[in-house]
């Protein structure tokens, strides 16, 4: 397929669609209610050419903490890629230092970073990172937005949108004026004209500059997200060349997306996700194992699919919703080639720490994303880190989904050699085993040919998870983990 390229290899094929306001009926007339001015229209990542993702993770095989950091990698934007990678490494280092100690913290502390495109055009690219940090009591959230200039090939922090120190000082004054309207809720004295305070800035569809603050940064933590939209006419004299082009790019994108279109499949009417090649193996009579891959799609998923196709092996992929939205072609290929696509939440946060409403939102968004791509609704849920609460099980039951964990851990999160991963999987495999692996690691994919060869040499058939349970099927809300639960036996309650 031919892909258009602009000067740095980044091209935008289409932009996300969203309206500029809500229509309300009053006396037979439609009244347009203005949108929240601090709302940012994020670009659909599936429309950006040359996009892949990188993941930094610690979890099942790492004692003491959970980590899941995901960020985009763009062809033709090496400076931005380096900046995002350095930021991820710095966050992980700081989090490790914070959580280092002899006494374990329960529930486990967690670091989670997800991303969105604040802009993506040949004129400017903006990547907004949203960080959630849990240190034993409550979640703290923060945002940072990095910018890339395709013209110069340089990356910048958010203050790169401004024309120097004087512009930053003036912006700080404007933001303080806007915050004054909120009275004692915020402390304007905390707003200082520096890059750390103004580390997350982007434009709304009208060209206003949206300045975001972290939780607790300028007021009580209970306030949640605090943001200010500085009107376009006020901010215009303060912008750098990159800032002006970014502002214009967002405005033009908003005009092009003024008329939303139906995205395709509707999740509410989609059939349940199934493997289109399943049903030819009776796991009540033959030795079966299920290879499962979490956290994708990622940069090595395509090669993994190649290997599975060559060996005519099926697997179950528990996909993260944000990755499904970013790389739908890989998810579509999973389904078309006979694999089963499952639900691994939207952003890989520990769902057992979340109330039912947030569990439902995370799983529901992911289910919708998968359904739009493959036309089928996932019926299997694997909670991140295998952390299951009663709320998770209740929500899964309401969604008509079974909860699936594992009983063989390849420990590929910490392994540095493909041979070690293969040896562990083959050694611990047994009839009915559900094997945990991750397609975001090169070593894992490198291990797959050896795993397939050796397991088949032992007489195993490689199947999807539902095939392990035969004609009895899997029940919504039940948890499936132990390979000793062979067909005909009861799952965990």
BAMAR-388947 format. One record per residue (C-alpha): chain; y, z, x. Coordinates in Angstrom, 3 decimals, padded with zeros to 6 digits. Each point is the difference from the previous one (the first is absolute). Layout:
N
+--------+----------+----------+----------+
! cadena !    north !       up !     east !
+--------+----------+----------+----------+
!      A !        Y !        Z !        X !
...
+--------+----------+----------+----------+
END
This chain:
493
+--------+----------+----------+----------+
! cadena !    north !       up !     east !
+--------+----------+----------+----------+
!      A !  000.000 !  000.000 !  000.000 !
!      A !  003.387 ! -000.974 !  001.380 !
!      A !  002.405 !  002.893 !  000.414 !
!      A !  003.735 ! -000.505 !  000.270 !
!      A !  001.632 !  001.677 !  002.968 !
!      A !  003.585 !  000.954 !  000.627 !
!      A !  001.439 !  000.538 !  003.461 !
!      A ! -002.008 !  003.136 !  000.745 !
!      A ! -003.134 ! -000.744 ! -001.976 !
!      A !  000.960 !  002.078 ! -003.038 !
!      A !  000.302 ! -001.796 ! -003.297 !
!      A !  000.492 !  001.224 ! -003.537 !
!      A ! -001.791 ! -002.006 ! -002.653 !
!      A !  001.095 !  002.022 ! -003.022 !
!      A !  001.557 !  003.317 ! -000.875 !
!      A ! -001.037 !  002.813 ! -002.287 !
!      A !  001.326 ! -000.275 ! -003.516 !
!      A !  001.832 !  002.776 ! -001.761 !
!      A !  002.745 !  000.176 ! -002.588 !
!      A !  003.449 !  001.341 !  000.630 !
!      A !  000.026 !  002.355 ! -002.949 !
!      A ! -001.752 !  001.182 ! -003.157 !
!      A !  000.687 ! -001.459 ! -003.416 !
!      A !  000.468 !  002.473 ! -002.834 !
!      A !  000.449 ! -000.842 ! -003.675 !
!      A !  003.067 !  001.357 ! -001.787 !
!      A !  001.146 ! -001.207 ! -003.422 !
!      A ! -001.969 ! -003.186 !  000.436 !
!      A !  001.525 ! -000.799 !  003.385 !
!      A ! -001.477 !  000.126 !  003.470 !
!      A !  001.915 !  002.245 !  002.358 !
!      A ! -000.639 ! -000.300 !  003.725 !
!      A ! -000.428 !  003.407 !  001.631 !
!      A !  000.980 ! -000.230 !  003.699 !
!      A ! -002.758 !  000.634 !  002.482 !
!      A !  000.117 !  003.081 !  002.205 !
!      A !  002.354 ! -001.106 !  002.816 !
!      A ! -002.137 !  001.540 !  002.744 !
!      A ! -003.022 ! -002.049 ! -001.094 !
!      A ! -001.190 ! -002.420 !  002.680 !
!      A ! -001.882 ! -003.165 ! -000.970 !
!      A ! -002.905 ! -000.159 !  002.419 !
!      A ! -001.447 ! -003.340 !  001.031 !
!      A ! -003.560 ! -000.833 ! -001.008 !
!      A ! -001.817 !  000.093 !  003.368 !
!      A ! -002.491 ! -002.627 ! -001.167 !
!      A !  002.825 ! -002.545 !  000.152 !
!      A !  000.787 !  000.553 !  003.683 !
!      A ! -001.627 ! -002.391 !  002.461 !
!      A ! -001.366 !  001.348 !  003.269 !
!      A ! -000.601 !  003.539 ! -001.302 !
!      A ! -002.812 !  002.343 !  000.993 !
!      A ! -000.127 !  003.783 !  000.139 !
!      A ! -000.784 !  002.678 !  002.558 !
!      A ! -001.478 !  003.403 ! -000.797 !
!      A ! -000.059 !  003.268 !  001.916 !
!      A ! -002.401 !  002.473 ! -001.532 !
!      A ! -001.776 !  003.304 !  000.474 !
!      A ! -002.117 !  001.617 ! -002.621 !
!      A ! -003.668 !  000.312 ! -000.807 !
!      A ! -001.135 !  000.418 !  003.608 !
!      A !  003.073 !  001.939 !  001.192 !
!      A !  000.208 !  003.719 ! -000.624 !
!      A !  003.233 !  001.630 ! -001.000 !
!      A !  002.199 ! -002.755 ! -001.492 !
!      A !  000.201 ! -003.246 ! -001.926 !
!      A !  002.044 ! -002.945 !  001.271 !
!      A !  000.521 ! -003.443 ! -001.497 !
!      A !  002.887 ! -002.095 !  001.325 !
!      A !  000.305 ! -003.622 ! -001.044 !
!      A !  002.679 ! -002.490 !  001.025 !
!      A !  000.453 ! -003.782 ! -000.070 !
!      A ! -000.504 ! -002.342 !  002.942 !
!      A !  001.933 ! -003.274 ! -000.203 !
!      A ! -000.606 ! -003.216 !  001.879 !
!      A !  003.166 ! -000.911 !  001.864 !
!      A !  001.503 !  003.499 ! -000.075 !
!      A ! -001.364 !  001.710 !  003.138 !
!      A !  003.038 !  002.236 !  000.414 !
!      A ! -000.415 !  001.365 ! -003.522 !
!      A ! -003.746 !  000.427 !  000.500 !
!      A !  000.612 !  001.998 !  003.176 !
!      A !  002.576 !  002.198 ! -001.710 !
!      A ! -002.310 !  000.755 ! -002.941 !
!      A ! -002.942 !  000.726 !  002.308 !
!      A !  002.069 !  002.321 !  002.193 !
!      A !  001.237 !  001.824 ! -003.086 !
!      A ! -003.545 !  000.474 ! -001.294 !
!      A ! -001.197 !  001.329 !  003.337 !
!      A !  002.945 !  002.378 !  000.193 !
!      A ! -000.642 !  001.332 ! -003.504 !
!      A ! -003.674 !  000.565 !  000.755 !
!      A !  000.808 !  001.793 !  003.251 !
!      A !  002.505 !  002.283 ! -001.728 !
!      A ! -002.408 !  000.714 ! -002.862 !
!      A ! -002.810 !  000.867 !  002.392 !
!      A !  002.311 !  002.392 !  001.807 !
!      A !  001.082 !  001.612 ! -003.271 !
!      A ! -003.551 !  000.459 ! -001.279 !
!      A ! -001.587 !  001.066 !  003.274 !
!      A ! -001.400 !  003.529 ! -000.129 !
!      A ! -003.139 !  002.096 !  000.139 !
!      A ! -000.088 !  000.994 ! -003.674 !
!      A ! -000.799 ! -002.838 ! -002.424 !
!      A !  002.522 ! -000.648 ! -002.757 !
!      A ! -001.383 ! -000.438 ! -003.520 !
!      A !  000.579 ! -002.216 ! -001.782 !
!      A !  000.167 ! -002.326 !  002.956 !
!      A !  003.451 ! -001.112 !  001.132 !
!      A !  000.635 ! -003.668 ! -000.603 !
!      A !  002.254 ! -002.759 !  001.319 !
!      A !  000.285 ! -003.153 ! -002.080 !
!      A !  002.249 ! -003.003 !  000.621 !
!      A !  000.220 ! -003.028 ! -002.301 !
!      A !  002.368 ! -002.963 !  000.174 !
!      A !  001.936 ! -002.548 ! -002.039 !
!      A !  002.190 ! -002.999 !  000.729 !
!      A !  003.640 !  000.713 ! -000.821 !
!      A !  000.672 ! -003.648 !  000.893 !
!      A ! -002.007 ! -002.890 !  001.418 !
!      A !  001.763 ! -003.263 !  000.659 !
!      A !  000.903 ! -002.323 !  002.888 !
!      A !  003.293 !  001.942 !  000.194 !
!      A ! -001.197 !  003.606 !  000.108 !
!      A ! -003.127 !  002.108 ! -000.350 !
!      A !  000.105 !  003.649 ! -001.058 !
!      A ! -003.013 !  002.325 !  000.127 !
!      A !  000.287 !  003.305 ! -001.849 !
!      A ! -002.451 !  002.709 !  001.052 !
!      A ! -000.657 !  002.881 ! -002.370 !
!      A ! -001.497 !  003.064 !  001.663 !
!      A ! -001.728 !  002.826 ! -001.800 !
!      A ! -000.865 !  003.154 !  001.902 !
!      A ! -002.071 !  002.892 ! -001.338 !
!      A ! -000.113 !  003.195 !  002.059 !
!      A ! -001.886 !  002.322 ! -002.295 !
!      A !  002.410 !  000.569 ! -002.892 !
!      A !  001.972 ! -002.999 ! -001.289 !
!      A !  000.525 ! -003.640 !  000.841 !
!      A !  003.155 ! -000.936 !  001.871 !
!      A !  001.134 ! -003.611 ! -000.226 !
!      A !  002.266 ! -002.023 !  002.250 !
!      A !  000.952 ! -003.644 !  000.434 !
!      A !  001.013 ! -002.219 !  002.915 !
!      A !  000.960 ! -003.661 ! -000.191 !
!      A ! -000.166 ! -002.323 !  002.991 !
!      A !  001.604 ! -003.440 !  000.164 !
!      A ! -000.848 ! -003.193 !  001.833 !
!      A !  002.385 ! -002.854 !  000.779 !
!      A ! -001.921 ! -003.318 !  000.064 !
!      A !  002.989 ! -001.700 !  001.635 !
!      A !  000.083 !  002.219 !  003.092 !
!      A ! -003.602 !  001.231 ! -000.058 !
!      A !  001.245 !  003.595 !  000.239 !
!      A ! -001.015 !  003.049 ! -002.031 !
!      A !  002.369 !  002.782 ! -001.013 !
!      A !  000.149 !  003.304 ! -001.800 !
!      A !  001.924 !  000.117 ! -003.269 !
!      A !  003.302 !  000.550 !  001.769 !
!      A ! -000.438 ! -003.520 !  001.372 !
!      A !  001.269 ! -001.183 ! -003.391 !
!      A !  003.422 !  001.392 !  000.938 !
!      A !  002.705 ! -001.350 !  002.312 !
!      A !  000.159 !  002.883 !  002.444 !
!      A !  001.046 !  003.632 !  000.148 !
!      A !  003.178 ! -000.305 ! -002.051 !
!      A ! -001.961 ! -001.614 ! -002.837 !
!      A ! -002.548 !  002.841 !  000.069 !
!      A !  002.787 !  002.593 ! -000.159 !
!      A !  001.576 ! -001.774 ! -002.989 !
!      A ! -003.356 ! -000.291 ! -001.762 !
!      A ! -000.649 !  003.720 !  000.475 !
!      A !  003.358 !  000.731 ! -001.645 !
!      A ! -000.814 ! -002.256 ! -002.966 !
!      A ! -003.391 !  001.632 ! -000.442 !
!      A !  001.549 !  003.474 !  000.029 !
!      A !  002.443 ! -001.104 ! -002.692 !
!      A ! -002.863 ! -001.234 ! -002.157 !
!      A ! -001.980 !  003.202 !  000.514 !
!      A !  003.001 !  002.065 ! -001.092 !
!      A ! -000.732 ! -001.086 ! -003.575 !
!      A ! -003.263 !  001.952 !  000.130 !
!      A !  001.755 !  003.298 !  000.521 !
!      A ! -001.807 !  002.939 !  001.549 !
!      A ! -003.371 ! -001.722 ! -000.174 !
!      A !  000.588 ! -001.564 !  003.398 !
!      A !  001.610 !  001.188 !  003.215 !
!      A !  002.257 ! -002.789 !  001.226 !
!      A !  000.491 !  001.777 !  003.299 !
!      A ! -003.548 ! -001.034 !  000.908 !
!      A !  001.003 ! -003.672 ! -000.039 !
!      A !  000.780 ! -000.875 !  003.602 !
!      A !  000.837 ! -003.436 !  001.375 !
!      A ! -003.088 ! -000.558 !  002.121 !
!      A ! -003.087 ! -002.199 !  000.038 !
!      A ! -002.334 !  002.817 ! -001.070 !
!      A !  001.945 !  000.720 ! -003.187 !
!      A !  000.481 ! -003.673 ! -000.844 !
!      A ! -003.559 ! -001.043 !  000.885 !
!      A ! -000.891 ! -001.617 ! -003.334 !
!      A !  002.404 ! -002.607 ! -001.353 !
!      A ! -000.609 ! -003.159 ! -002.011 !
!      A !  001.722 ! -002.076 ! -002.678 !
!      A ! -000.502 ! -000.083 ! -003.750 !
!      A !  000.052 ! -003.269 ! -001.942 !
!      A !  003.785 !  000.199 ! -000.442 !
!      A !  000.601 !  000.301 !  003.732 !
!      A !  000.867 !  003.708 ! -000.093 !
!      A ! -001.155 !  001.920 !  003.076 !
!      A ! -002.571 !  002.634 ! -000.986 !
!      A ! -000.052 !  003.017 !  002.331 !
!      A ! -003.084 !  002.210 ! -000.383 !
!      A ! -000.416 !  003.584 !  001.159 !
!      A ! -003.198 !  001.892 !  000.712 !
!      A ! -001.188 !  002.885 ! -002.153 !
!      A !  002.032 !  003.143 !  000.766 !
!      A !  002.352 ! -001.934 !  002.313 !
!      A !  003.218 !  000.366 ! -001.991 !
!      A ! -000.961 !  002.484 ! -002.690 !
!      A ! -002.717 !  002.094 ! -001.572 !
!      A ! -003.522 ! -001.323 !  000.444 !
!      A ! -000.476 !  000.049 ! -003.772 !
!      A !  002.497 ! -002.871 ! -000.320 !
!      A ! -002.604 ! -002.481 !  001.268 !
!      A !  001.365 ! -003.411 !  000.929 !
!      A !  003.743 ! -000.021 !  000.626 !
!      A !  001.645 ! -003.398 !  000.491 !
!      A !  003.483 ! -001.508 ! -000.246 !
!      A !  000.926 ! -003.604 ! -000.802 !
!      A !  003.229 ! -001.006 !  001.754 !
!      A !  001.572 ! -002.932 ! -001.932 !
!      A ! -000.284 ! -003.409 !  001.628 !
!      A !  003.776 ! -000.525 !  000.196 !
!      A !  000.472 !  003.314 !  001.797 !
!      A ! -002.797 ! -000.534 !  002.485 !
!      A !  000.737 ! -003.677 !  000.771 !
!      A !  002.599 !  000.705 !  002.757 !
!      A ! -002.425 !  002.402 !  001.687 !
!      A ! -002.950 ! -002.352 !  000.430 !
!      A ! -001.232 ! -001.626 !  003.178 !
!      A ! -001.062 ! -003.634 !  000.024 !
!      A ! -003.595 !  001.139 ! -000.691 !
!      A !  001.266 !  002.226 ! -002.822 !
!      A !  001.893 ! -002.856 ! -001.657 !
!      A ! -002.996 ! -002.317 !  000.181 !
!      A ! -002.322 !  002.718 ! -001.324 !
!      A !  002.349 !  000.702 ! -002.903 !
!      A !  000.209 ! -003.676 ! -000.896 !
!      A ! -003.751 ! -000.475 !  000.293 !
!      A ! -000.676 !  002.815 ! -002.478 !
!      A !  002.571 ! -001.374 ! -002.448 !
!      A ! -001.503 ! -003.483 !  000.143 !
!      A ! -003.495 !  001.385 ! -000.471 !
!      A !  001.167 !  001.874 ! -003.101 !
!      A !  001.406 ! -003.195 ! -001.489 !
!      A ! -003.252 ! -001.866 !  000.602 !
!      A ! -002.027 !  002.752 ! -001.647 !
!      A !  002.134 !  000.280 ! -003.131 !
!      A ! -002.798 ! -001.434 ! -002.141 !
!      A ! -003.264 !  001.896 !  000.549 !
!      A ! -003.280 ! -001.841 ! -000.414 !
!      A ! -003.428 !  001.216 ! -001.026 !
!      A ! -001.782 !  000.991 !  003.225 !
!      A ! -003.364 ! -001.291 ! -001.226 !
!      A ! -002.916 !  002.196 ! -000.958 !
!      A !  000.661 !  002.914 ! -002.337 !
!      A ! -001.786 !  003.164 !  001.089 !
!      A ! -000.496 !  001.202 ! -003.561 !
!      A ! -002.142 ! -002.999 ! -000.933 !
!      A ! -001.908 ! -000.488 !  003.252 !
!      A ! -003.768 !  000.469 !  000.132 !
!      A ! -001.510 !  002.619 !  002.261 !
!      A ! -000.287 ! -000.932 !  003.663 !
!      A ! -003.518 ! -001.039 !  000.947 !
!      A ! -001.631 ! -001.798 !  002.884 !
!      A ! -000.656 ! -003.588 ! -001.053 !
!      A ! -003.095 ! -000.067 !  002.228 !
!      A ! -001.502 !  003.324 ! -000.988 !
!      A ! -003.165 !  000.567 ! -001.970 !
!      A ! -002.605 ! -001.642 !  002.212 !
!      A ! -001.038 !  003.191 !  001.791 !
!      A ! -001.932 !  002.830 ! -001.689 !
!      A !  000.938 !  003.098 !  001.997 !
!      A ! -002.638 !  002.027 ! -001.843 !
!      A ! -002.647 ! -002.014 !  001.835 !
!      A !  001.770 ! -001.009 !  003.214 !
!      A !  001.884 !  001.871 !  002.706 !
!      A !  003.727 ! -000.438 ! -000.651 !
!      A !  003.205 !  001.176 !  001.618 !
!      A !  003.594 ! -000.628 ! -000.985 !
!      A !  002.580 ! -000.724 !  002.669 !
!      A !  003.431 !  001.053 ! -001.223 !
!      A !  003.318 ! -000.778 !  001.672 !
!      A !  003.165 !  002.022 ! -000.640 !
!      A !  003.751 ! -000.384 !  000.531 !
!      A !  000.254 ! -003.794 !  000.056 !
!      A !  000.816 ! -002.718 ! -000.186 !
!      A !  001.109 ! -000.006 !  003.612 !
!      A !  000.290 ! -002.270 !  003.024 !
!      A ! -003.766 ! -000.108 !  000.579 !
!      A ! -001.133 ! -000.393 ! -003.608 !
!      A ! -000.116 ! -003.808 !  000.175 !
!      A ! -002.332 !  000.055 !  002.999 !
!      A ! -002.178 !  002.604 ! -001.724 !
!      A ! -000.331 ! -002.256 ! -003.023 !
!      A ! -000.998 ! -002.844 !  002.331 !
!      A ! -002.758 !  002.140 !  001.524 !
!      A ! -001.312 !  001.173 ! -003.367 !
!      A ! -000.048 ! -003.582 ! -001.286 !
!      A ! -001.928 ! -001.194 !  003.063 !
!      A ! -002.624 !  002.710 ! -000.518 !
!      A ! -000.052 ! -000.280 ! -003.814 !
!      A !  000.731 !  003.706 ! -000.350 !
!      A !  001.988 !  001.656 ! -002.787 !
!      A !  002.239 !  003.045 !  000.313 !
!      A !  002.329 !  002.169 ! -002.057 !
!      A !  003.685 !  000.032 !  000.948 !
!      A !  002.139 !  002.957 ! -001.056 !
!      A !  003.464 ! -001.512 !  000.246 !
!      A !  003.400 !  001.691 !  000.232 !
!      A !  002.385 ! -001.270 ! -002.664 !
!      A !  002.872 ! -000.677 !  002.363 !
!      A ! -002.292 ! -002.157 !  002.121 !
!      A ! -001.227 ! -001.898 ! -003.046 !
!      A !  003.594 ! -000.857 ! -000.858 !
!      A !  000.703 ! -001.068 !  003.593 !
!      A ! -003.091 ! -002.102 !  000.647 !
!      A ! -001.411 ! -001.175 ! -003.343 !
!      A ! -001.781 ! -003.001 !  001.517 !
!      A ! -002.394 !  002.260 !  001.907 !
!      A ! -000.767 !  002.046 ! -003.117 !
!      A ! -000.588 ! -003.171 ! -002.001 !
!      A ! -002.363 ! -001.200 !  002.704 !
!      A ! -001.939 !  003.296 ! -000.113 !
!      A ! -000.734 ! -000.517 ! -003.661 !
!      A ! -000.734 ! -003.725 !  000.247 !
!      A ! -002.539 !  000.587 !  002.790 !
!      A ! -002.021 !  002.504 ! -001.995 !
!      A !  001.356 !  003.331 !  001.179 !
!      A !  001.122 !  002.782 ! -002.307 !
!      A !  003.645 !  001.085 !  000.021 !
!      A !  000.672 !  003.679 ! -000.672 !
!      A !  003.048 !  002.249 ! -000.340 !
!      A !  001.187 !  002.125 !  002.955 !
!      A !  003.358 !  001.077 ! -001.504 !
!      A !  003.418 ! -001.550 !  000.508 !
!      A !  001.252 !  001.621 !  003.220 !
!      A ! -002.969 !  002.039 !  001.290 !
!      A !  001.413 !  003.442 ! -000.765 !
!      A ! -002.462 !  002.835 ! -000.550 !
!      A ! -000.360 ! -000.130 ! -003.779 !
!      A ! -001.526 !  003.484 ! -000.180 !
!      A !  003.489 !  001.398 !  000.731 !
!      A !  001.543 ! -001.984 ! -002.863 !
!      A !  000.393 !  000.800 ! -003.712 !
!      A ! -001.793 ! -002.194 ! -002.506 !
!      A !  003.104 ! -002.085 ! -000.699 !
!      A !  000.353 ! -001.065 !  003.636 !
!      A ! -003.740 ! -000.587 !  000.378 !
!      A !  000.114 ! -002.262 ! -003.039 !
!      A !  003.052 ! -001.853 !  001.320 !
!      A ! -001.554 ! -000.616 !  003.426 !
!      A ! -003.367 ! -001.152 ! -001.313 !
!      A !  001.543 ! -001.931 ! -002.893 !
!      A !  002.396 ! -001.977 !  002.219 !
!      A ! -002.865 ! -000.905 !  002.323 !
!      A ! -002.233 ! -001.025 ! -002.873 !
!      A !  002.756 ! -002.236 ! -001.344 !
!      A !  000.581 ! -001.560 !  003.416 !
!      A ! -003.692 ! -000.805 !  000.480 !
!      A ! -000.288 ! -001.324 ! -003.529 !
!      A !  002.949 ! -002.350 !  000.466 !
!      A ! -001.627 ! -001.428 !  003.127 !
!      A ! -003.659 ! -000.365 ! -001.013 !
!      A !  000.162 !  000.146 ! -003.800 !
!      A ! -002.306 !  003.025 ! -000.091 !
!      A !  000.698 !  003.709 ! -000.330 !
!      A ! -001.573 !  002.315 !  002.623 !
!      A ! -002.529 !  002.470 ! -001.372 !
!      A ! -000.583 !  001.909 !  003.250 !
!      A !  002.482 !  002.460 !  001.488 !
!      A ! -000.196 !  001.502 !  003.457 !
!      A !  002.670 !  002.692 !  000.446 !
!      A !  001.695 ! -000.063 !  003.424 !
!      A ! -001.744 !  002.254 !  002.526 !
!      A ! -002.732 !  000.551 ! -002.584 !
!      A !  002.121 !  002.820 ! -001.431 !
!      A ! -000.994 !  000.520 ! -003.635 !
!      A !  001.547 !  002.369 ! -002.536 !
!      A ! -000.707 !  000.516 ! -003.676 !
!      A !  003.208 ! -001.904 ! -000.762 !
!      A ! -001.272 ! -002.976 !  001.999 !
!      A ! -003.288 !  000.008 ! -001.871 !
!      A !  001.696 !  000.377 ! -003.378 !
!      A !  002.359 ! -002.906 !  000.660 !
!      A ! -002.871 ! -002.150 !  001.275 !
!      A ! -001.957 !  000.751 ! -003.160 !
!      A !  002.947 ! -000.973 ! -002.189 !
!      A !  000.300 ! -003.262 !  001.951 !
!      A ! -003.716 ! -000.692 ! -000.409 !
!      A ! -000.645 !  000.341 !  003.746 !
!      A ! -002.698 !  001.675 !  002.078 !
!      A !  001.024 !  002.032 !  003.053 !
!      A ! -001.758 ! -001.059 !  003.188 !
!      A !  000.048 !  001.807 !  003.326 !
!      A ! -002.704 ! -000.399 !  002.701 !
!      A ! -002.866 !  001.689 !  001.775 !
!      A !  000.019 ! -001.870 !  003.335 !
!      A !  003.234 !  000.083 !  001.995 !
!      A !  000.196 ! -002.624 !  002.741 !
!      A !  002.806 !  002.060 !  001.614 !
!      A !  001.694 ! -003.265 !  000.873 !
!      A !  003.384 !  001.710 ! -000.318 !
!      A ! -000.529 !  001.652 !  003.375 !
!      A ! -002.523 ! -002.305 !  001.682 !
!      A !  001.219 ! -002.209 !  002.819 !
!      A ! -003.151 ! -002.099 !  000.433 !
!      A ! -001.650 ! -002.281 ! -002.549 !
!      A ! -003.410 !  000.977 !  001.354 !
!      A !  000.609 !  003.668 ! -000.855 !
!      A !  000.857 ! -000.922 ! -003.596 !
!      A ! -003.071 ! -002.198 ! -000.353 !
!      A ! -002.316 !  002.611 !  001.522 !
!      A !  001.246 !  002.722 ! -002.359 !
!      A ! -000.271 ! -002.147 ! -003.133 !
!      A ! -003.526 ! -001.228 !  000.797 !
!      A ! -001.182 !  003.464 !  001.045 !
!      A !  001.247 !  001.732 ! -003.167 !
!      A ! -000.747 ! -002.737 ! -002.541 !
!      A ! -002.634 !  000.785 ! -002.626 !
!      A ! -001.051 ! -001.523 ! -003.325 !
!      A !  002.887 !  000.238 ! -002.466 !
!      A !  002.616 !  000.852 !  002.640 !
!      A !  003.685 ! -000.607 ! -000.625 !
!      A !  001.511 ! -000.680 !  003.425 !
!      A !  003.682 !  000.606 !  000.729 !
!      A !  001.827 ! -002.482 !  002.250 !
!      A !  003.571 ! -001.312 !  000.311 !
!      A !  000.967 ! -003.663 !  000.289 !
!      A !  003.345 !  000.879 !  001.604 !
!      A ! -001.675 !  000.609 !  003.397 !
!      A ! -001.005 ! -002.780 !  002.391 !
!      A ! -002.902 !  002.067 !  001.377 !
!      A ! -001.442 !  000.386 ! -003.493 !
!      A ! -000.034 ! -003.738 ! -000.629 !
!      A ! -001.452 ! -000.584 !  003.469 !
!      A ! -002.867 !  002.346 ! -000.904 !
!      A ! -000.957 ! -001.763 ! -003.237 !
!      A ! -002.259 ! -002.789 !  001.410 !
!      A ! -002.120 !  002.561 !  001.857 !
!      A ! -000.134 !  002.276 ! -003.040 !
!      A ! -001.171 ! -002.817 ! -002.270 !
!      A ! -002.630 ! -001.202 !  002.462 !
!      A ! -001.454 !  003.433 !  000.673 !
!      A !  000.016 !  001.192 ! -003.620 !
!      A ! -001.729 ! -003.157 ! -001.146 !
!      A ! -002.481 !  000.476 !  002.820 !
!      A ! -000.852 !  003.335 ! -001.612 !
!      A ! -000.540 ! -001.705 ! -003.348 !
!      A !  003.280 !  000.844 ! -001.693 !
!      A !  001.837 ! -002.134 ! -002.535 !
!      A !  003.810 !  000.108 !  000.086 !
!      A !  001.383 !  000.447 ! -003.523 !
!      A !  003.095 !  001.164 ! -001.871 !
!      A !  000.227 !  003.608 ! -001.173 !
!      A ! -000.895 ! -000.613 ! -003.687 !
!      A ! -003.196 ! -001.801 !  001.017 !
!      A ! -001.303 !  003.241 !  001.528 !
!      A ! -000.159 !  001.461 ! -003.489 !
!      A ! -001.808 ! -002.876 ! -001.659 !
!      A ! -000.077 ! -000.701 ! -003.701 !
!      A !  001.010 !  003.574 ! -000.854 !
!      A !  003.433 ! -000.843 !  001.324 !
!      A !  002.747 !  002.365 !  001.015 !
!      A !  001.787 !  002.354 ! -002.368 !
!      A !  003.759 !  000.391 ! -000.308 !
!      A !  001.339 !  003.243 !  001.430 !
!      A ! -003.200 !  000.833 !  001.881 !
!      A !  000.019 !  000.366 !  003.762 !
!      A ! -002.416 ! -002.016 !  002.118 !
!      A ! -000.570 !  001.127 !  003.547 !
!      A ! -003.521 !  000.797 !  001.093 !
!      A ! -002.378 ! -002.772 !  000.927 !
!      A ! -002.790 !  002.239 ! -001.323 !
!      A !  001.207 ! -000.908 ! -003.491 !
!      A ! -002.222 ! -003.043 ! -000.241 !
!      A ! -000.269 ! -002.085 ! -003.180 !
!      A ! -001.203 !  002.064 ! -002.913 !
!      A !  001.369 !  003.260 !  001.366 !
!      A !  003.157 !  001.730 ! -001.168 !
!      A !  003.297 ! -000.290 !  001.903 !
!      A !  001.991 !  003.054 !  001.025 !
!      A !  001.711 !  001.693 ! -002.923 !
+--------+----------+----------+----------+
END
